[in-house]
Amino acid sequence: MAVRPSKRLLLWLSNMPVGWWIVLGVAVVLGVSALFGGLDDADPTADNPPTVALGEPIVRDELTTVVQSLSVGDSAPGVIGEPDEGMAYLVLTARVTNNYTLSTVTITDLFQFDEYPDMPPYDRVVLLADDTTLPQAHPGVPIDAAWVWSIDEDMISAGDTVRVSVMAKTLTKDGLVSYGSYWSDPIATAWVDVEVKK
């Protein structure tokens, strides 16, 4: 009597050496991990980013960023009126170029001030050309923008040197359990030490 193919496969699997099962198990784990980006190259600068000079391009997969200036005062691009009493506007200007294939508005979370844990969230991001808020970065087109925070006037003063963390994200590609590719998980990818102007 002939043995059916399914029984033949089960018989072969039951006789497979233990070492092969281990190799197969590792391959399955790595394959599932790869689906979720687990094998992507980790950013070697994540724990200790390089310090980049003001005005020097920081080229990453999604964006190229050039920090231009940091100032504190009682006026800011796209803002009408002075800050509330005891407050000041902190304004960071930068040129950003989208290196990816799709337009994005996610340049809003491009900067952090790690030395100032009490720094409030930014108020707005403004396209300097026309004061448009939430500017869109189109592929390959540099834009000059300003990030504006309302801060306590005693937090940062003109003449201070402030370390700006420039963030970069990881691309998660469209997979079996996700819909569409997207950039996420920002980490500090470079530091820029900037003297604050008035």
N, C-alpha and C positions, 0 to 999 in steps of 0.2 A: 504494500500500500504506500503510495507517494505521500511525502510530508508537504503540507501546505506551506507557501512562502512565508506567511506570518509566523508560523511555528518555527520555521527554519531561522528567521531573524531572532526570535526570542531565544532559541537555543544558542545561537552565535553570541548574543549579548550576555547570556548567563555564563558563558565560558571566557568572556573577555577579561584579561588580567586587570588587577586592581589599579595598577599604574596608569592604564589607559583611561579608567573612570576618572581618576584625578585630573588628568590632562583635559578630558572632555568637560569636567566641571569648571575648571579654570577658564576654558574657552567660552563657556556659556556666560559666566560672570563678567568676563571682559567684554563680550558682545553686548550684553544688556547695559553695562556701564557706558560703552561707546555711544549707545543710543541717546543717553542723557548728557553727553559731553564730558564724561568722566575721563576720557583719554586726551582731552585737549591739553595743549602745552600750558602749563601754569606760568604766570608772569613771574619771572625770576626777581623782579624788582618790587613785588607786592609788599614784602616786609621791610625793605629798606630802599625806597625809590631813589633814583638819582636826583641830584639838585641841578636844575637847569637855569641858565641865565635868563634874565628878563629879555624878552624879544626873540628868544631862540625857539624855533619850531619844535613842538613835541608831537612826533608822528606816531600814531597808533592805528589799529585796524579800522576803527570807525571814524575817528576824527583826527585832524591835525590842529593843534591849538598853539597859539602864540599869545602869551600873556603880555599886555601892553602897559597897563598902569593900574595903580590902586590909589584912591584918594578918599578923603573924608571931609565933609563940609555940610553946608545947609542947602545945597541944591543937587539935583541928580537928573540925568536924562529921562525923559518921559514922566517926570513927576512935577505936578503943579503945586507950588507953595512950599513953605519951609517945613522942616520936621517938627514934631511936637516938642514942647519944652523939655530940655534935658536929653534930647535925642539928636542924632546926627545921621547923615546918609553916608554909607560906605559904598563906594562905586569901584568895581573892577571892570576894566575894559580888556577885550581880547579879540583876536581874529581867529575865526573857526572855519575850517574847510571840511566838508563832509566827504570822506573817502569811500563811503559805501555806495550801493547802487540805487538806494531809495531815499527820498526826502525824509527829514526828521525834525521834530521839535524838541527832542530830548536833550538838547544842549543845556537845558535849564539846570540839570544837576551835575554840571561839569566841575564845580569847584567846592572845596571844603576848607575850613580853617580849624585844623586839628588842635592848635594851641589854644583855641578859644571854645571850650566845650559849651559855654553859655551863649554862643552865637545863635541868634534867632534864624529861622528860615529866611531865604531871600524874599524880598517884596515883589520883584519883577525882573524880567530879562527884556531888554529893549534893543531893537535894531537901531544902530546909531544913524543910519541914513535917513530915517523918517519917524523915529520914536515908536514904531510898531512894537507892541508887546507880543510875547511868545513867538519870536521870529522862527521862520522855517529855513533850515539849512538844506539846500538842494545839492545833489552830487556834483563835486568838483568846483563849486562856486564859493569863494571865500566871502564871509560876512564879518563885519565889525559890529560887536554887540557890547552892551553894558549890563552887568549884574548888579542889582541895587539891594542893599540891606538897610533897614532902620536899626541903628544900634544905640546903646547908651553912649552919650558923648564922652564919657570917661574910659570907655573900653579900648579904643584905638585913637591915637593922636597923630597929627602930621609929624614926620620925622621918625616915627617908629618903623622898625623893619618887621614885616609880617611874612610868615611862611604860608604860601598858598599851596594846597594839595590839588593837583590836576588829576581828575578821575578818568578811568577808562573802563569800558564794559566788555563783556564776553558775548560773542554771537552764539545763540542757540539756534541751530538750523531746524527747519521743518522736519518733524519725525513722525513716528507711528502714533504717539500719544499727544502730540502738540499740533496746533494749527498755525502755520506761518512761522517764519524766522523772526527772531527779535534779539535786541541787545539788553543785557541785564547784569546784575551783580557788579556794580561799580566798585573799583578798588583804586587806591592812590597809586598812580603810575609815574608821577614825577612831582618834585617840589620846586617851587619858584620863590626865592626870597626877594621881597619887594619893599622898597622904601616908600612909605605912605606920603603922598603929597597933599597939599591943602586944596 
